Amino acid sequence: PTRPTPFVNYVFLGLNIGAFIWQFLIMAAGGEAWVIPGYGLVATRLLNDPLGESFTIFTSMFMHGGWGHLLGNMLYLYIFGDNVEDAIGHGRYVLYYLACGVAAGLVQVAIGPGSTIPMVGASGAIAGVLGGYLVLYPRAPITLVNPIPLLWLFFGLFIVLPAWLVIGFWFIWNVMSGVGSLGDAVLRKEDLRFITGTG
């Protein structure tokens, strides 16, 4: 439970959801060729034009690659962000969230400076929030819906797990998603080479 209303966390939830709906509507209207490439973080563009492309560090952290990406991130932000905001205060929480998102974007650029693939997602900022929660409340009990109906007979509909384990699930989910997107990126490059006859 939190003492004051975590209105900053609610604003971040709203910004992420609003940005995704905007992105979804524009893409549905035929803007898929420019929305993610234009507002996502592209390492090569940022390195070639840091002043002109620096805004994408911020825009990319409020965009998402799909409904599953959005809902998973927002669920974790909703559960854990309010307590971090409560612990460090509203103003510092704003700075902390944005600093984590910026740091994640810059690390991504440093890892793949030659990448031309747009990066989107709040995962970096939310990873920082979850890291803050782990430092503050590593053993806090988190109540979850038991995802395996057969185990309802033994453990019931709800299970309680420590925060470090629940956050570990998020980390594994993001690693698997990232590894999967690496495979997609390789396939896209191979398709491009085949279409253009290069490579």
Wavefront OBJ file of the C-alpha trace (Angstrom):
o trace
v 0.000 0.000 0.000
v 1.057 3.590 -0.622
v 0.423 6.643 1.552
v -0.015 9.460 -1.010
v -1.734 8.921 -4.363
v 0.950 7.848 -6.881
v -0.222 10.355 -9.487
v 3.139 10.458 -11.305
v 2.965 6.712 -11.882
v -0.587 7.151 -13.191
v 0.669 9.865 -15.567
v 3.396 7.551 -16.876
v 0.829 4.774 -17.348
v -1.416 7.205 -19.232
v 1.421 8.517 -21.412
v 2.485 5.015 -22.389
v -1.060 3.891 -23.166
v -1.892 7.149 -24.961
v 1.278 7.012 -27.067
v 0.531 3.424 -28.054
v -3.060 4.233 -29.044
v -1.787 7.201 -31.103
v 0.850 4.962 -32.696
v -1.724 2.225 -33.380
v -4.236 4.619 -34.974
v -1.603 6.264 -37.203
v -0.261 2.885 -38.296
v -3.803 1.638 -39.007
v -4.310 4.697 -41.223
v -1.250 3.831 -43.327
v 1.503 5.503 -41.319
v 3.454 2.338 -40.475
v 6.253 3.408 -42.826
v 7.143 6.456 -40.723
v 5.775 6.247 -37.162
v 8.172 3.738 -35.606
v 11.146 4.659 -37.843
v 10.499 8.365 -37.182
v 9.967 8.274 -33.419
v 11.867 5.117 -32.451
v 15.495 5.296 -31.344
v 17.798 4.408 -34.253
v 21.433 4.132 -33.172
v 23.015 5.191 -36.468
v 20.785 8.258 -36.798
v 21.416 9.343 -33.212
v 25.176 9.011 -33.629
v 25.182 10.846 -36.972
v 22.899 13.679 -35.783
v 22.834 13.769 -31.960
v 21.087 17.143 -31.683
v 18.457 16.431 -34.320
v 17.689 12.898 -33.133
v 17.977 13.264 -29.346
v 14.187 13.620 -29.032
v 13.830 9.960 -30.079
v 15.463 8.882 -26.816
v 12.318 10.169 -25.096
v 9.665 9.374 -27.707
v 10.881 5.780 -28.057
v 10.459 5.105 -24.327
v 6.705 5.719 -24.564
v 6.095 3.571 -27.665
v 5.617 -0.202 -27.813
v 5.925 -2.983 -30.363
v 2.486 -4.509 -29.787
v -0.371 -5.043 -27.345
v 1.475 -7.791 -25.423
v 4.542 -5.583 -25.029
v 2.413 -2.688 -23.788
v 0.199 -4.671 -21.409
v 3.097 -6.600 -19.860
v 5.085 -3.428 -19.213
v 2.091 -1.506 -17.886
v 1.109 -4.311 -15.520
v 4.558 -4.290 -13.931
v 4.701 -0.497 -13.835
v 1.281 -0.394 -12.172
v 2.217 -2.982 -9.540
v 5.686 -1.732 -8.622
v 5.944 1.914 -9.665
v 3.600 3.327 -7.033
v 5.715 2.025 -4.157
v 8.930 3.404 -5.646
v 7.237 6.777 -6.130
v 6.011 6.639 -2.529
v 9.522 5.878 -1.261
v 11.460 8.540 -3.191
v 8.823 11.228 -3.742
v 6.947 12.490 -6.793
v 9.612 14.803 -8.240
v 12.491 12.399 -7.814
v 10.376 9.606 -9.291
v 9.885 11.630 -12.494
v 13.640 12.184 -12.782
v 14.432 8.575 -11.854
v 12.025 7.079 -14.420
v 13.263 9.326 -17.236
v 16.933 8.842 -16.285
v 16.489 5.050 -16.381
v 14.823 5.274 -19.805
v 17.562 7.543 -21.180
v 20.309 5.313 -19.737
v 18.712 2.223 -21.302
v 18.489 3.937 -24.688
v 22.121 5.060 -24.574
v 23.281 1.587 -23.525
v 21.349 0.159 -26.477
v 23.115 2.604 -28.807
v 26.513 1.745 -27.274
v 25.898 -1.993 -27.736
v 24.769 -1.660 -31.363
v 26.114 1.631 -32.758
v 25.668 0.424 -36.340
v 22.043 -0.625 -35.891
v 19.451 0.834 -38.254
v 16.538 -0.918 -36.511
v 14.264 1.415 -34.490
v 14.061 0.610 -30.781
v 10.790 1.291 -28.954
v 9.489 0.432 -25.517
v 9.373 1.490 -21.901
v 11.254 -1.618 -20.787
v 14.427 0.295 -19.924
v 12.632 2.824 -17.720
v 10.536 0.085 -16.126
v 13.646 -2.038 -15.532
v 14.991 0.875 -13.509
v 11.755 1.102 -11.530
v 11.854 -2.640 -10.837
v 15.502 -2.381 -9.815
v 14.546 0.365 -7.377
v 11.770 -1.813 -5.986
v 14.200 -4.720 -5.540
v 16.542 -2.521 -3.531
v 13.676 -1.209 -1.369
v 11.436 -4.290 -0.954
v 13.108 -7.487 -2.256
v 10.995 -9.857 -0.157
v 7.669 -8.031 -0.337
v 4.830 -10.497 -0.965
v 3.186 -10.197 -4.394
v -0.177 -11.921 -4.924
v -0.647 -13.469 -8.361
v -3.326 -15.445 -10.134
v -2.123 -19.049 -10.317
v -1.597 -19.548 -14.087
v -1.884 -23.367 -13.990
v -5.487 -24.535 -13.370
v -4.377 -28.027 -12.303
v -2.385 -26.492 -9.444
v -5.488 -24.689 -8.161
v -6.300 -27.948 -6.340
v -3.077 -27.731 -4.340
v -2.295 -24.013 -4.042
v -5.626 -22.301 -4.772
v -6.508 -19.637 -7.328
v -3.978 -17.168 -5.944
v -0.331 -17.657 -5.037
v 1.999 -15.352 -3.140
v 5.589 -14.979 -4.308
v 8.428 -12.691 -3.190
v 9.028 -9.575 -5.263
v 12.472 -10.718 -6.419
v 10.942 -13.798 -8.068
v 8.104 -11.893 -9.766
v 10.558 -9.307 -11.086
v 12.793 -12.187 -12.210
v 9.897 -13.420 -14.379
v 9.726 -9.975 -16.018
v 13.467 -10.060 -16.670
v 13.245 -13.514 -18.296
v 10.242 -12.416 -20.390
v 12.231 -9.407 -21.672
v 15.342 -11.475 -22.409
v 13.257 -13.956 -24.393
v 11.543 -11.106 -26.239
v 14.897 -9.488 -27.004
v 16.434 -12.725 -28.271
v 13.353 -13.282 -30.440
v 13.643 -9.798 -31.932
v 17.308 -10.444 -32.753
v 16.183 -13.400 -34.847
v 13.582 -11.198 -36.554
v 16.236 -8.584 -37.291
v 18.493 -11.198 -38.901
v 15.570 -12.439 -40.988
v 14.707 -8.898 -42.097
v 18.330 -8.331 -43.203
v 18.326 -11.612 -45.110
v 15.017 -10.705 -46.788
v 16.423 -7.321 -47.777
v 19.557 -8.906 -49.246
v 17.433 -11.364 -51.196
v 15.116 -8.638 -52.533
v 17.940 -6.271 -53.498
v 20.292 -8.986 -54.694
v 23.090 -7.854 -52.370
v 25.000 -9.704 -49.697
l 1 2 3 4 5 6 7 8 9 10 11 12 13 14 15 16 17 18 19 20 21 22 23 24 25 26 27 28 29 30 31 32 33 34 35 36 37 38 39 40 41 42 43 44 45 46 47 48 49 50 51 52 53 54 55 56 57 58 59 60 61 62 63 64 65 66 67 68 69 70 71 72 73 74 75 76 77 78 79 80 81 82 83 84 85 86 87 88 89 90 91 92 93 94 95 96 97 98 99 100 101 102 103 104 105 106 107 108 109 110 111 112 113 114 115 116 117 118 119 120 121 122 123 124 125 126 127 128 129 130 131 132 133 134 135 136 137 138 139 140 141 142 143 144 145 146 147 148 149 150 151 152 153 154 155 156 157 158 159 160 161 162 163 164 165 166 167 168 169 170 171 172 173 174 175 176 177 178 179 180 181 182 183 184 185 186 187 188 189 190 191 192 193 194 195 196 197 198 199
